[in-house]
């Protein structure tokens, strides 16, 4: 018997409260997996950024102070 059929058969033997518990658990597993995927994406992006930053020479010109001011960041011109 395949896993899906086994799950359905066991599901039908549960009362409604137990069925809801199973649904809650499945949702928890799905959410956990989603969070792990997001964490892996975040780690990959950080590594890419660090690699990019390390490829630039230390003596390269930085941004002027005006570029980092609050007014220039939120300027909508």
Order of alpha helices (4+ residues) and beta strands (2+ residues): alpha-alpha-alpha
